[in-house]
Amino acid sequence: MNSPDMNTIKSPVSAAPTPRVIVREAAAPRPRWQVWLIRPEVVTLVLLVVASIVATRLSPFFADLGFILESSTYYIEFAIVALVLTIVIISGEIDLSPAAQMALSACLFGTAFKAGAPIPVAMGVSLLSGLVMGAFNGVLVTVLRLPSIIVTIGTLILYRGLAQVLAGDKSISGFPGWFVGIDYRMVGIVPVPVLVFIAASILLGLFLGITIYGRQIYQIGTSEIAAIHAGIRVRRIKMGLFIASGLTSSIAGLMVASRLGSVRYDLATGGELTMVLIVMLGGTYIFGGRGSILGTFLAAWLLVIIATGMTVANIAINAQLTVMGLLLIVSIIATNAIYARSQR
Amino acid sequence: MSAISRLFRAREAGILVMLVLFVAVVSLIQPRFFSTETLRIVLLAVPLILVAAMGQMMVLVARHVDLSIGSILGFSAIAAGMIFRDHPEWPLYIGFAVGVLSGAALGFVNGLVVTLFKLPSIIVTLGTLSLYRGLLFILSGSKQIDPNDIPEPLIRMAQTSPIDIPWIVIIAFGVAFATWLFLTHSQIGRQIYAIGSNPTAAPLRGIRVMPVTILVFTLSGALAGLAGLIYAARFGYVNPGITGVGFEFTVIAAVVIGGVSINGGVGSVLGTVLGVLLLGSVQVALPILGVSGFWQNAIYGGIILIALVIDRTVRQGGLRGLLARGGA
């Protein structure tokens, strides 16, 4: 069946080498400015600028940098976890459980505090639980080799459920004054959580951009088999990423506990959507291998401006869900289209 | 072929054993669990999950996931409830049509976005989970459909029928039977398995992957819409902020326990029904055992993870195969 087909295709090529083939080989590389322009981060930056201009026209509040920074504290905790999630997604995996990890580690913190532990010890318990939860995800994915997308849905329910077992439907509060209100501590006009976010962005951006591990993570996400053959310790790196995700989630959980002054099992409910949304808006490729911390950093501010803009425009929080969902879908479609173009 | 069918049978037998063991153990601890009254409560608890689980099972068999069914359920329940409230003179079936069709429409959108742009369904439906929930808040004006707005005949469907088994139970098992017929005795049903088993090979065998996948998502949406009406019948109210929230996780738990593989191509109606019954029994047993209801989600999560590990073990040929191929 196949051989006659092959012959008919082959014969004209071997008979007369067409000039077309030569033209394709000599195709000029895309100009540098174009290569830069079709990077998804640039699209995020353009959107950020447009959103800022539109928002400033809408309400004079937006011209005030202090106002933006203040209203960003609600999203900044998610944005910090989204930085690590970016790296996880670049490595070709996904973690949908960070929001549940935030809730469980915060509830553990609250329970330990109620049991009489001093705050630093309770914080230690919380951070340790983040390590354990991340490691548990990591074991399921790297040792039992289950797909992370469904495993982390399972652990999402498990962690959130354990938080519910621990805290019931009551909220735990009564933390001492020095612990509460991290979002009101300022360095200049910058609230401390924002400072943490900026510092984490720089550190993780450098980690991903200039260290060997960072480059290896891109390699794993591009082709895991090739990475294994190149001697990259794929499972160890992925394990490390999941643990980092757990640890960061517990830090973010503590920041929420400090901001709210209380913890409940439903803390950060629906946060998985916000985190994935930030990463996708930042132009990280959902199938792995591409993306950057810079994109996620810009996307976090884009989200802050959009969300604050909607609140200023008196759109109810519930109705804002529509916009968030739509944004997520549009941003994956756009990112995919951009990568499809740049691959050509 | 016979080896494969034996494997299928083994899977379902395993779930049946788990179900029997669970009922036996709970009955030993608390003898009053083993009664027709308990059976009645379980049967009343499962229709909601069972109907949506049939849709989710087909989606999983086609190697996709639908996370948006909780929001679709809420949307359809609100849409139908608003018909009941604003037009009490209209016959009941119009409300049913609105519920099921709005669910189908939302499911169709899921399928279209997933297939048209070749995106991972889990992320797309995570987006529509939020999108549809927002739409339902806008549609309802954040107002609840009160118990006295739900028509009396609909409430009665959750209580009785001419043959003394509540209508919603009959509907749920009828849907399961229809799904079994569709999946095992129709060409499209078999094609769903082919797509899930090997998405690359399916188009080469002449299967039109895109329309079939869209159909699967549409069916999942329509069944979630039907579940929305069952919700209204059983609970007697619809609240935009409560109805269907987190429902997708319960359904995925039931389906995965039922032996449906998340890697596509594997799953049966019988297994899913058993999975739903097991989950329903757990739900009913917790208060009887004196375990706080707060444990429910943690148990569901644990069950999902155990089912995933078992699925992996079965595919790798036992525990040894699971741990032996270390490497990397």
Chai-1 contact restraints between the chains, C-beta under 6 A:
chainA,res_idxA,chainB,res_idxB,connection_type,confidence,min_distance_angstrom,max_distance_angstrom,comment,restraint_id
A,L146,B,L308,contact,1.0,0.0,6.0,A-B,restraint_1
A,L146,B,R312,contact,1.0,0.0,6.0,A-B,restraint_2
A,I149,B,I122,contact,1.0,0.0,6.0,A-B,restraint_3
A,I150,B,I262,contact,1.0,0.0,6.0,A-B,restraint_4
A,G154,B,G301,contact,1.0,0.0,6.0,A-B,restraint_5
A,G154,B,I304,contact,1.0,0.0,6.0,A-B,restraint_6
A,G154,B,L305,contact,1.0,0.0,6.0,A-B,restraint_7
A,I157,B,F249,contact,1.0,0.0,6.0,A-B,restraint_8
A,I157,B,N297,contact,1.0,0.0,6.0,A-B,restraint_9
A,I157,B,Y300,contact,1.0,0.0,6.0,A-B,restraint_10
A,I157,B,G301,contact,1.0,0.0,6.0,A-B,restraint_11
A,L158,B,A298,contact,1.0,0.0,6.0,A-B,restraint_12
A,L158,B,G301,contact,1.0,0.0,6.0,A-B,restraint_13
A,L158,B,G302,contact,1.0,0.0,6.0,A-B,restraint_14
A,G161,B,N297,contact,1.0,0.0,6.0,A-B,restraint_15
A,G161,B,A298,contact,1.0,0.0,6.0,A-B,restraint_16
A,G161,B,G301,contact,1.0,0.0,6.0,A-B,restraint_17
A,L162,B,A298,contact,1.0,0.0,6.0,A-B,restraint_18
A,Q164,B,F294,contact,1.0,0.0,6.0,A-B,restraint_19
A,Q164,B,N297,contact,1.0,0.0,6.0,A-B,restraint_20
A,V165,B,F294,contact,1.0,0.0,6.0,A-B,restraint_21
A,V165,B,W295,contact,1.0,0.0,6.0,A-B,restraint_22
A,V165,B,A298,contact,1.0,0.0,6.0,A-B,restraint_23
A,G168,B,F294,contact,1.0,0.0,6.0,A-B,restraint_24
A,I228,B,A328,contact,1.0,0.0,6.0,A-B,restraint_25
A,V234,B,A328,contact,1.0,0.0,6.0,A-B,restraint_26
A,R235,B,A328,contact,1.0,0.0,6.0,A-B,restraint_27
A,L273,B,L126,contact,1.0,0.0,6.0,A-B,restraint_28
A,L273,B,S130,contact,1.0,0.0,6.0,A-B,restraint_29
A,I286,B,P120,contact,1.0,0.0,6.0,A-B,restraint_30
A,I286,B,I123,contact,1.0,0.0,6.0,A-B,restraint_31
A,N318,B,F137,contact,1.0,0.0,6.0,A-B,restraint_32
A,A319,B,G134,contact,1.0,0.0,6.0,A-B,restraint_33
A,A319,B,F137,contact,1.0,0.0,6.0,A-B,restraint_34
A,A319,B,I138,contact,1.0,0.0,6.0,A-B,restraint_35
A,L321,B,S130,contact,1.0,0.0,6.0,A-B,restraint_36
A,L321,B,R133,contact,1.0,0.0,6.0,A-B,restraint_37
A,L321,B,G134,contact,1.0,0.0,6.0,A-B,restraint_38
A,T322,B,L131,contact,1.0,0.0,6.0,A-B,restraint_39
A,T322,B,G134,contact,1.0,0.0,6.0,A-B,restraint_40
A,T322,B,L135,contact,1.0,0.0,6.0,A-B,restraint_41
A,M324,B,S130,contact,1.0,0.0,6.0,A-B,restraint_42
A,G325,B,G127,contact,1.0,0.0,6.0,A-B,restraint_43
A,G325,B,T128,contact,1.0,0.0,6.0,A-B,restraint_44
A,G325,B,S130,contact,1.0,0.0,6.0,A-B,restraint_45
A,G325,B,L131,contact,1.0,0.0,6.0,A-B,restraint_46
A,L326,B,L131,contact,1.0,0.0,6.0,A-B,restraint_47
A,L328,B,G127,contact,1.0,0.0,6.0,A-B,restraint_48
A,I329,B,G127,contact,1.0,0.0,6.0,A-B,restraint_49
A,I332,B,L119,contact,1.0,0.0,6.0,A-B,restraint_50
A,I333,B,F117,contact,1.0,0.0,6.0,A-B,restraint_51
